[in-house]
Amino acid sequence: MHETGIIQEMFDLLQEEYPTRFQDIVKVQLEAGLLSNIQPILIQNAFEAYVLDHQRFQGVELEVKVLPILAFCDACKLSFEVVFHRFVCSCGKPSDKVVQGEELRVTQIIFKSKENE
């Protein structure tokens, strides 16, 4: 399951990026495009397993937003949602220009407020 490696790498990067506030993380938000091959339930399970193995992260939440696949049509100059892997615009023209759906990124990190301690 590559989701476990993704979660481990995410925490490694967060620790590197926020060394002084790393222990104060309370929520991480991810965006995962449908083409990223990330299964939300598997990424959630991997996250929960990581948190169980690292007691200092008890209570940290993960929120995953799944992004649809969007492609760009050169004929009508519009983006359209790809449904059932059918990369054909409503105008009838095919397109292989993916503009959304391949990403996997952390979009927000919420830290514990110091005044709440």
C-alpha positions, 0 to 999 in steps of 0.5 A, a space after each residue: 500500500 503506497 499510501 503508508 509511504 505517502 503519509 510517512 513522507 508527508 510527516 517527514 516533510 512537515 517536520 522538516 518545514 516546521 521544525 519548531 511547530 511540528 508538535 503543534 499540528 492538529 489538522 492536515 488537509 490534502 487534495 488528491 486528484 482522481 488520477 493520483 491513484 490515492 484512495 481516500 479510505 486507504 490514505 485515512 487508514 494509513 494516517 490513523 496507523 501512523 498516528 497510533 505508532 506516534 503517540 505525540 500525534 494523537 488527536 491530529 486530524 486528516 481531511 482529504 478533498 478528492 478533486 475531479 479530473 478536468 481537461 481543457 478543450 482546444 476547440 471551444 477553449 473551455 475546461 470540462 469534467 472527465 467522467 468515466 475516463 471519457 476525455 471528450 468535451 461536450 462539443 464532441 472533440 477529444 482532449 488529453 490536456 489534463 488541467 486538474 486531477 493528477 495532484 496530491 498536495 497538502 493544502 492547509 496545516 492547522 496548528 494548536 493555538 498557543 493561547 489555548 494551552 
